[in-house]
Amino acid sequence: MDASPTAELTTTPGQYVGEPPQDGGGGDSTSRPPHPLIGIHLCGSTALLWRTADVRAAREAGVVGSLVGALPRQPRQNGRLGRPLQLGREELRLLLETRRASVRLPGDDLERSAPNSEGEVQQAQVECYEEEQRRSFEVQSILALEERKSALLRAMGGAKQGYHRNHTTDRGVSGHLEVLDQSFIFPRSAVAVQLSTARAGLSHCSDERTLLSSAQPGSSLRDPRSESRFQVFRDLRQRGYYITSAGKFGGDFLVYPGDPLRFHAHFIAVCVALDEQLPLVDVLAVARLGSNVKKTVLLCSPGPRAAPVHYTSLQWSGMV
């Protein structure tokens, strides 16, 4: 096992998501459009992004998160998930500190509107909901027709297994498909509706909203462990890396050289203090695990105050 202190993490460097563009003499920094403000909704202490535009803006800021919602057409599975996007504590704090996002409490939209426009706001919400239901009905109608055609083809194919295929059977199949196209009706009562909880809690009174505001993540005192994790997370984001959770790999973060949709993780980051004593068996275990999954283990030790983060890479080189 080889250990190299202060490992170089200069591959694919990127600008910090919250850092203003620097004038290098090449272009006008004022021509860059402002970043859209990401709206974060809290469910207890969990930060969620419900709007597609917010999820896209967070991705552009280098925040990956994890999808935790069920798709309307496939509600009972955990392989393909949809909105909302759940943010980790470090991701939430980074977005808030860089002023890329704001926490939206229940009732904020109504409070910001004029007193005589509450009915207009509710009417706009109703129209938006009806429009979403109309689009969902159109999409589900097409999917239901395709499923019915597939079932018809399978049934007719199974019935004709004992016969030779000829032009007559082909014309028969085409005729049945044409009749199905003309006569198929998808009832509105069969539409799968996703019940969203993003707008829940609008009836909270002002005292309850104040209590929720004081209980926001990041508003209370942070323990040293959380502070250490955030310093490592922020430093890696400054270097242009994408970060996700590494709980299933026995570490704190998985570090990607680019978007996780295009790259595999290169490092398993483990956050430890500079003066922390690690048992040798733990060091061997995490190094061997990193070797088995073809990743380099990084021991990340934040320095005091504004000091840089120290990195030590561990790679398994064999038994001596």
Residue pairs with C-beta under 8 A, 6 or more apart in sequence:
1 283
1 284
1 287
1 314
1 315
1 316
1 317
2 314
2 315
2 317
3 312
3 313
3 314
4 312
4 313
5 310
5 311
5 312
6 310
6 311
6 312
7 296
7 298
7 311
7 312
7 313
9 236
9 239
9 241
9 311
10 239
11 257
11 266
12 240
12 241
12 257
12 258
13 239
13 240
14 62
14 239
14 240
14 241
15 21
15 240
16 98
16 237
16 238
17 61
17 62
17 63
17 94
17 98
17 100
17 237
18 94
18 97
18 98
18 99
18 100
19 98
19 238
20 29
21 29
21 32
22 29
23 29
35 57
35 60
35 61
35 100
36 53
36 57
37 100
37 101
37 102
38 49
38 54
38 57
38 58
38 61
38 95
38 100
38 101
38 102
39 49
39 50
39 51
39 54
39 101
39 102
39 104
40 47
40 48
40 49
40 54
40 87
40 92
40 95
40 101
40 102
40 103
40 104
41 47
41 48
41 49
41 50
41 84
41 103
41 104
41 198
42 48
42 103
42 105
42 212
42 216
42 217
43 197
45 215
45 217
46 86
47 86
47 87
47 91
47 92
47 103
47 217
48 68
48 84
48 85
48 86
48 87
48 198
49 55
49 58
49 65
49 83
49 84
49 85
49 87
50 83
50 84
50 196
50 198
52 83
54 85
55 65
55 83
55 85
57 100
58 65
58 85
58 87
58 91
58 95
58 101
59 259
61 95
61 98
61 100
62 237
62 240
62 242
63 87
63 91
63 94
63 95
64 91
64 242
64 243
64 244
64 260
65 85
65 86
65 87
65 88
65 91
66 85
66 86
66 244
66 245
67 81
67 82
67 83
67 84
67 85
67 86
68 81
68 84
68 85
68 86
69 81
69 82
69 83
69 84
69 194
70 76
70 77
70 81
70 82
70 194
71 80
71 81
71 82
71 194
72 136
72 140
72 192
72 193
72 194
73 140
73 143
73 192
74 80
75 192
84 198
87 95
88 245
89 217
89 218
89 226
89 229
89 230
90 229
90 230
90 233
90 234
90 243
91 233
92 101
92 217
92 218
93 217
93 218
93 230
94 230
94 233
94 234
94 237
95 101
96 102
96 103
96 218
103 213
103 216
105 204
105 209
105 212
105 213
106 200
106 201
106 202
106 204
106 209
106 212
107 201
107 202
107 203
107 204
107 209
109 121
110 118
110 121
110 202
113 120
113 121
125 199
133 191
133 193
136 191
136 192
136 193
137 186
137 188
137 191
140 186
140 190
140 191
140 192
141 186
144 184
144 186
144 190
145 180
145 181
145 184
145 186
148 180
148 184
149 177
149 180
152 176
152 177
152 180
153 173
156 172
156 173
156 176
160 169
163 169
204 212
213 219
222 230
224 273
225 271
227 302
228 271
228 273
228 302
229 252
229 253
229 271
231 302
231 309
232 252
232 253
232 269
232 271
232 300
232 302
232 309
233 243
233 253
235 300
235 302
235 308
235 309
236 243
236 253
236 255
236 269
237 243
241 255
241 256
241 257
242 255
242 256
242 257
242 258
242 259
242 260
242 263
243 253
243 254
243 255
243 256
243 269
244 253
244 254
244 256
244 260
244 265
245 252
245 253
245 254
246 252
246 253
246 254
246 265
246 268
246 269
249 268
249 289
249 290
249 293
249 295
250 268
250 270
250 285
250 286
250 289
251 268
251 269
251 270
251 286
251 297
252 269
252 270
252 271
252 300
253 268
253 269
253 271
254 265
254 267
254 268
254 269
254 295
255 265
255 266
255 267
255 268
255 269
255 298
256 263
256 264
256 265
256 266
257 263
257 266
265 295
266 295
266 296
267 295
267 296
267 297
267 298
267 313
268 286
268 289
268 290
268 293
268 295
268 296
268 297
268 298
269 298
269 300
270 286
270 297
270 298
270 299
270 300
271 300
271 301
271 302
272 278
272 299
272 300
272 301
273 301
273 302
274 301
274 302
274 303
274 310
276 301
283 314
286 297
286 314
287 297
287 314
287 315
287 316
288 316
289 297
290 296
290 297
290 314
290 315
290 316
291 315
291 316
296 313
296 314
296 315
297 313
297 314
297 315
298 311
298 312
298 313
298 314
299 311
299 312
299 313
299 314
300 309
300 310
300 311
301 309
301 310
301 311
301 312
302 309
302 310
303 309
303 310
